[in-house]
Amino acid sequence: MASTLTQEATTTVTPSNPRGIPNAPFVDKVEDYVTSRADVEPTLRRFQEMIAKYQFMEQNLQRRVAGLKDKLPDIRKTLDTVQFLKLRKVDSEPIETTFELNDTLYAKAEIPHTEEVYLWLGANVMLSYPVDEAETLLDSKLQTAKQSLSNCEEDLDFLREQITTMEVAVARVYNWDVVQKRKDKEDEKEKGDGKGKGPKGSSGS
């Protein structure tokens, strides 16, 4: 019961980064985590599980970063287009341009002065917005995506640090176990040598 409460208390006070990813424990003294060789395997298993969790989060963040990096240029391009349309005057000549129908098919079009644009919102949904509102919406999406990318990249650096910390912890526990094994063998050898030597006696003629 006491160990359970200790674990819960430890979980409660574990520091984390701004997105709630917990800090890895820094193993300065192995004896704080391992009191006997019987504790080595469970401790190593727990540390390996923590490494696996950090690596899982790292993989998810890497995919998210890749998605954001693909998304940002599209948002910028759409925002630039909306801002360009906003600057055009009522009596401006129509603009001849091409627009993408699919990955390999484009069509020509003439764009007159407009006060309204249509934006894809995802899930096959498109809505009409006044140009000013579209600009505000796209600028907000761009800033949000930039902040998300910055947070993800910061979290990736943090996760790599935690993985390295846990790998060092694993190495320290493993090395501690090696030293203990060596000591145990030396103790057994000394005991064996002590048993092999009988009490000194006097030799008779």
N, C-alpha and C positions, 0 to 999 in steps of 0.2 A: 504493500500500500504506500509505504514511504517513497519507494523508487518511482511509483506512478505519479505521485504528487510532485516530486522533483522534476520529472520529465515535463509535466504540465506547466510548472512554474518556469522552466527553462524555455518552453515554447512561447510563453506569454511575453517574456522579456527579450526574446531574440531580436536583435536589430535587423533592419532591412533597408533596401534602397527606396527611393520615392515611389516606385511602382509596387512595393510590397514583396519583392524577391528577397528571401532571408539571406543574411550573411552566413558564410560557411564558418564553422568553428576553427579557430587557429590553435593547432595542437602545439603548445610550447613545451609542456611536460606530458609525456605519454602516460605517466602514472596517474594523471588526472582522469584518464579515460580507461586505462587498463591496470587492474590491480594484481592480476595473475595471468598466467598463460591461458587459462580457461576463458578469459575475456577477449583474447586476441581475435578469434574467428568471428564472434558476434560483432565486435567493433569494426573489423575490416568489412564485414558484410554490410553493416549500417552505412559506413563511409562510401562503399561502392554504390549503394542504392542512392545516396545523396548525389554522387557524381552523375549517375544515370538520369536523375530528375533534372539536374542542371543542364545536362546535354540535351534532354528532350525539350526544355524551354528554349535552349539556344537554337535548335533546329526550327522550332515554330517561329521564333523571332527572325531568323534568316529568311524564311519564306515571306514573312510579313514585310520585311525590308525590301525584298525583291519586288513585291507587289506595289509598295508605295513608290519605288523608283520608276516603275512602269507607269504608274498613275499620274505622278506629278507633271511630266511633260504634257500630257493630254489636258490637264486642268489649266496649265499655263497657256497653252495654245488656244483653248476655248476662251479664256479670259482676255487674251490679247485681241481675239476676233471681236468679242463683245465691245471692248473699249474702242476698237477701230470703228465699229458701226455707230457707236455713241457719238463719235466726233464728226460724223458725216452730217452735212446740212440738208435741209428739206429739199432744196433745189439742186442737189448734187446729181450728177449723171449716174445711171445704174452701173454697177461694177460687174464685169464679166469674169467669171471664175469657174473653177471646177470643184466638184465635191465628190466624196467617196461614197459609192453605193455598197461596195464590199471590198475585200482585200485587193482585188485585181481589176475592179471596174469603176471607172469615173465618168461623170457626166458634166456637161457645161451648163452654166446657169447665169442669169442676170439678177443681181441683187439691188433693188431700188432702196431709197431711204426707208428705214423702218424704225418703229418705236417698240418693237416687240420681237423677242427671240424665243426659240423652243430649245429646251435643255433636256438631255437624257438624264433621268434620275436613277437608272438601274432597274433591273427586273422588268425590262421591256416597257417602262413607263416614261413618257415624255410629257412635260408641262410647258405651258406658255408663260413667259415672264416679261414684264416691261424691262427695257434695256438697263435702267438704273438698278432695279431689283436683281436682275441677272448678274450684273457686275458685283454687287454686294455679296450675293450668294457664292459666286465663284471665288471671290477674294477670300471669303471666310473659309471655304473648302480648301483653298490653297494653303492658307496659314495653318489650318488644322492638320493637313497632310504633312507639312514641313515639320510641325511640332511633333507629330507622331513619329516621323522618321528620325528626328533628333533623339526622342526618347528611346526608340528601339535600338539605335546605334549605341546609346549610352548604356542600355540594359545589356547589350551584347558584350560590351567591354567589361561590365560588372560580372556577368556570368563567367566569362573566361578567367577572370581573377579568382572567382570562387572555385571553379574547376581546378585551377592550379593549386589553390590552397588545400583542397581536399586530396589531390594527388600527393602533395607533400605530406599530409597527415597520414595517408595510407603507407607511404614509404617509411615514415618514422615509426609507426606501429609495427610494420614488418621488420625493420631493423632492430627494434626493441626485442621482438620475439626471437630473432636470430641470436642476439646477445644472451638472452635468457636460456636458450637451448644450449649454448656453449657453456654457460655457467653450470647448468644442470649436469651436463656430461662430465665437467671437471669435478663437480661434487661427487658424482657417482664413482668416478675413477679414484678419487681420494678415499672414499669409503671402502671401495674394493681393495685398494692397496693396504688399508688399515686392517681389514679382515684377514688378508693373506699373511700378514706378519704376526707370528706367534710371540708369546712372552719370552724374553731372553732367559735362558737357563744355563747352569754351570755344567760343563762336560766332565764326566767321571772317568778314572783310569781303569 
